[in-house]
Amino acid sequence: MNAAPRVSAVKPGKRFGVQSVLPHPPRFPRNAVALFPAFPNLAAKNAKRRKRERAWESLARHCFTLRENLLLRPFLRPFAFFAAIPSAPLALALAVTLLLTACANHEPPADLTIINGAEPESLDPAIITGQPDGRVVGSLFEGLTRLDPKTADAVPAIAERWDLSPDGTIYTFHLRSNAVWSTGEPITAPDFVYSWQRVLDPNTASDYAGQLFYIKNGEDFNAGKIKDPTQLGVKALDARTLRVELDSPTPFFLDLCAFRTLAVVPRATIEKHGDRWMKARPLPLSGAYTLDFWRVNDKIRVRKNPRYWDAANVLNQIVDFIPCDQPNVALNLYETGAADIIWDKGLVPAELMDLLRKRADCHNFDYLGTYFYRYNVNHKPFDDPRVRQALALAVDKQRIVERITKAGEKVATHLTPKGMSNYRPPEGLGYNPDAARKLLADAGFPGGKNFPPFQYLFNSSRGHEQIAIELKDMWKKELGIEMELRQVEWKVYLTEQSKLNFHLSRSSWIGDYKDPNTFLDMFMSNNGNNRTGWNNPRYDALIKDANRQTDPKKREPLLQQAETLLIRDDLPIVPLYFYVGVTFYHPDRIEGIHPNLLDEHPINRIRRKAPRSAGVSPASPVGQASSQPVHGASLPRVPSSGPGAPSPKPPLAAHAPAPR
Amino acid sequence: MYFLKRLVFMIPLLILISFLAFVLVRVAPGGPFDKERKPASPEIERNLRAKYHLDEPLWQQYARYLGGLAHGDFGPSLKYRDHSVNDIIAQGLPVSLSLGCMAFLFAQGVGIPLGFYTAARRGRWGDYLGSFFSLLAVCIPGFVVGPLLIMAFAVHWKIFPASLWETPWHVILPTIALGLYFAGKIARIMREGMLNTMNAEFITTARAKGLSETAVLLKHAFRLGVLPVVSYSGPLLADLLTGSFVVENIFQIPGIGVFLVNSSLSRDYPMVVGLVLLYAALLLVMNLLVDLSYSLLDARVKQG
């Protein structure tokens, strides 16, 4: 009902007030207003409501006029309602964006941005186990030796030189006088004693304490059998002399000294802050860089440490590590110019490898890693070496590297990759289906008849699955045996493998240092990584014997005999292929990355030659696209070891694999 | 009073949830310190378990955990050993929160007008087009939208950065990737709500008293038609705020959505329990807020 005219009609009556009610016969509306106090409110409310309605309508009208004024009638007609709707959320989103723009942090762009693999689990040298962690830690901490950027051989670092006793068990290291923490205090021999004691201390709970078991009493101290740390074979003779006594000669000990676990760490800071010492500021560091910030899953920024003893040869100022474990994301970032380098073997999209390999910025090189599968030798029929050999001979490994992995991997017949200076691995079993069928028949399964069903255990991953399917097909085709695939989650895979709860199991191993021992000691009977149920006293004796030799010439044949047992005679494992390292960077813009077996590329020797291509949008104001003056561009390139550091070994050029 | 009562009731509920998470994650096979590369001696593993009290009986571990929780301490991360769970939440939550807020606003900002529009244009081509779009948005999952957006806007046209989390430009693509599905869903809910409302008698009344269609829709139908969206928004906000594994992964965003999934895969016990608790608390609070907003929007719902 429309009450508007009546309200105005009431107005004159209002003048008379309540008194005027009596003499005049009441007209209903006026009386109603006068008698019931609620009524005026209602009228006012009605008026308000109408006003609002009119406002809405005028808004809509305005929208229509606006539309007509803009001559967009045919286009805007369907959107008329849109225009009228209060789209507050959208406006708010816009406001938030603007606010974010206003307070975006303006960090200076880095000289180098490196996509580094998974987020580091830790940056504490004693704790880390992963390769991505190691690459960051390698820039922050240093040990007695470090690895040469070209050959990955151990060269002097904080130790300037060393002496070795004739029996090969006592090293005496002489530390540099100019080695100081990033906070200025000198790095002393007692610092190393503390750092190594800390790794072995059961309370530190270091995963890699085993790297120090070569030191006298190291294992017993870690197991808690010896409580007194002074009984360890590491002592400071004075502030700059360190005496290290080993259990037995360890030919690769200098390589171990370059390993992150053995790096020197700041005692006072750790004792003050405990487990959370990486968050202490200032954080005394022994490496070429200091830690600017570490944002989990976001970015780690390191900055040149001006007090580093070899600071003159640090060729960049700021380096960003981007943690990323997804090949596609990494490639997108690299392709759009947000990163200079991708380095991690896990960061290569296998589907695109065919295309990427042909590009000039894709660098493949031999790498100290092997892909293989384990047998559970306790499980019938794999307790019979003939069965194990038959399966191995029926695998066309060439097909796997050509059709699945595709990054230029080489077929493996032995466990230890080629290229180590002191060792040539023996040849193992090749591809020979006829011999395989014969062996299987000898073992009691002619044509695969009566062969019990068995399973292949692997952790969920596309690559592993493809290889498993390929193996299944090959064995079905060549030997007539049927295999089931058992795909499980990572932790389940590890548990099942440790418990020997499998028949066949996918496996891989990456070497820690350039010595065959890093592969071969794994299959000694008491080693936790054996996980095949295989034990051979002769193998154990050969490895132990070999590692006691101080003469590399005598050591090599012993190791070769041991490996022959492993990959030819007893065959608890079957190597499939050797990993390749893959690094992406543009050779015109980045220099100082050299292919080597350990995939070790010290970042202080990497230099930007030319600005990054302006890949990222102009829309990105703080994006790293803008060309950046090259810090340290005027520095001359220097030979691989620092000026004060006499290289103890000539560079083994013959063993540095050529990039394909 | 009612809300106070509900707030208090949340505490035993959260304790129950923490207990379930605590037990369930330990029932799963494997442990936080299982690695492909076994330590050189079994003592090393024993040291690790002892350091993080995993060798104690379960009830004692849980009591220890509750004790820490009472002080607001979620314990150390067993995978990222330099950080505590608090550190990781403190770093990741703000990122997930801002991305979640943006996606929420995007979803509402697109979904409500779209739903409103399709309802208003019911049976005309505008409706069909809009409904098709919302259906499309609901059908394409984030892990398809994300890479498509990157392909088009980052790699091909180079308008936006591909991933990372640095400038506001980095926010836009993930916001769309995360919000698009929910925008479609909200549009459909909104349309449904509007159509239901428009059959109501009071709408007929509003029309009968001569209001223009615009005013009827905006003023009368909208207020009631939006209610289903409001009730959907609570859990949606909780869901978005705790981060999205897929989108955070695709765009390399340092939020906690990635941790929520990865921590359970890596059996990072304290992290799993901490993040589950966080998620549960957020969900409870959001539901409470929804009930609160109901009483504001709909006069029929009044809380005592």
Interface residues (C-beta under 8 A of the other chain):
Chain A: M1 N2 R52 E53 W56 E57 A60 P78 F79 F81 F82 A84 I85 S87 P89 L90 A91 L92 A93 V96 T97 L98 L100 T101 A104 N105 E119 E121 S122 L123 D124 I127 T129 P202 N203 T204 A205 S206 D207 Y208 A209 G210 Q211 F213 E219 N222 A223 G224 D275 R276 M278 K279 R295 V296 N297 D298 K299 I322 C324 Q326 N328 V329 N332 L333 E335 T336 A338 E489 W490 K491 V492 L494 T495 S498 S508 N527 G528 N529 R531 G615 V616 S617 A619 S620 P621 V622 G623
Chain B: A28 P29 G30 G31 F33 D34 K35 E36 R37 K38 P39 A40 S41 P42 E43 I44 N47 L48 A50 K51 Y52 P76 K79 Y80 R81 D82 H83 S84 D87 I88 Q91 G92 V95 S98 C101 M102 L105 F106 Q108 G109 V110 I112 P113 F116 Y117 A120 R121 G126 P147 I150 A154 V155 K158 I159 F160 P161 A162 S163 L164 W165 E166 T167 P168 W169 H170 V171 I172 T175 K209 G210 L211 S212 T214 A215 L217 L218 K219 N249 I250 F251 Q252 P254 G255 V258 F259 L265 S266 R267
